[in-house]
Amino acid sequence: MVRARSEERLAIDGGRPVRQSFLPYGHQSIDEEDILAVVKVLQSDWITTGPKINEFEEAFARYVGAKHSVSFSSGTAALHGAAYAADLKLGDEAITTPMTFCATANSVLYLGATPIFADVSPDTLNIDLKEVKNRITKKTKIIIPVDYAGHPADLDPIMELAEEKELIVIEDACHSLGARYKGKQVGGICDMTVFSFHPVKHITTGEGGMVTTNDDEMATRLRRFRNHGIEGDARQRQAKGEWYYEMVDLGYNYRLTDIGCALGLSQLGKLDQNLARRRDIATYYRSALKGLPGIILSTVQRDILPAWHLFPIRFKRSSFSAGRSVIFAALRAENIGVNVHYIPVHLHPYYRQRFGYHSGEYPIAEAAYETLITLPMFHGMTDQDVEDVIDATKKVFGHYST
Ligand SMILES: Cc1ncc(COP(=O)(O)O)c(C=O)c1O
């Protein structure tokens, strides 16, 4: 008789793990073409702030359907740049979600402004419009929705609200490159949209980020901010035989290198295929896990095509004899590199100490966090990797099922 997975001894209890090698939750895919593109730049005159910057920015803008695309040295730097371009200042408030990576809210702090959290909807874990409305004050200047796990936030009503209240919307699309919202590509919908090219994302430049916008003035501010607050760049000056430059505002060195941009350009050519693979994996996961008692899959809303940066699941605590930390450890012991996205930002010690936050203030995000587990999701996963994740999930949750 074949024993059901749930009857097998768990690896954490000394049983055989579902797989022998560790499967991470995310991983880059780099091929020969990417390597050659980088080597070519290394052998050229410009390894930073050269011709690859414009090439990558233009190709990226075309892909997402935005007028301007401004590259940065990371998604975090890009968020900082976007908040600066929105003229966020000391005393201003920016409304964002607690269910995000801390960089989203930190970008507000960098400018001396205050992040104000608005709780999420229980279905998608994206920012809840009602909660945003409740948090608007005279000091509010921007709203930063985050497309959690790659599912775009409900952008149209957020943009309508922003227009009514004269606020700027910066979409944190670090999870959602290639996602579609009501048929529109993420990147040209909000005032500014921010992307990350960290290795676990849909394409990578090592570290890197991008802001897209249709607004000429914001694009100028973004370009200036990433280059010390100086207008123009060294290559333009060299081409014109000029040396004189002026620093007109306090900026940073947030430039992405030509090495990174060459990699990004090469990777961009594979984005559609990466997205297709992630969508296939998500479909497979969803059909395999939807019948599992007590497992909660996130909702995909109508007219949304997610980009599936992450595949988070939740579970009904009362359906299992163990909590998240035990289940997490059991899955890791099966060599499945599960992760948790996210610790709600307001619960981090820095935010608690600085703003006096405590548990209970954002009940939906906090309750979700208690049972969130991110399953591996990256475009380089093989069919066997996907099977292993499903097997291990069934084995572990089956074991602890009450
Ligand atoms: C939602 C979100 N915003 C911002 C960032 C920061 O991007 P980066 O790591 O490129 O600085 C991340 C990174 O993972 C993210 O997930």
The ligand as a Gaussian input file, in Angstrom:
#p B3LYP/6-31G(d) Opt

LIG

0 1
 C        7.913000      45.915000      -1.929000
 C        9.367000      46.249000      -2.015000
 N        9.727000      47.534000      -2.061000
 C       11.025000      47.882000      -2.147000
 C       12.027000      46.955000      -2.192000
 C       13.441000      47.390000      -2.245000
 O       14.085000      46.988000      -3.425000
 P       15.664000      46.744000      -3.459000
 O       15.951000      45.474000      -2.757000
 O       15.961000      46.657000      -4.947000
 O       16.295000      47.923000      -2.838000
 C       11.707000      45.609000      -2.145000
 C       12.773000      44.596000      -2.189000
 O       12.630000      43.447000      -2.174000
 C       10.337000      45.236000      -2.058000
 O        9.981000      43.953000      -1.991000

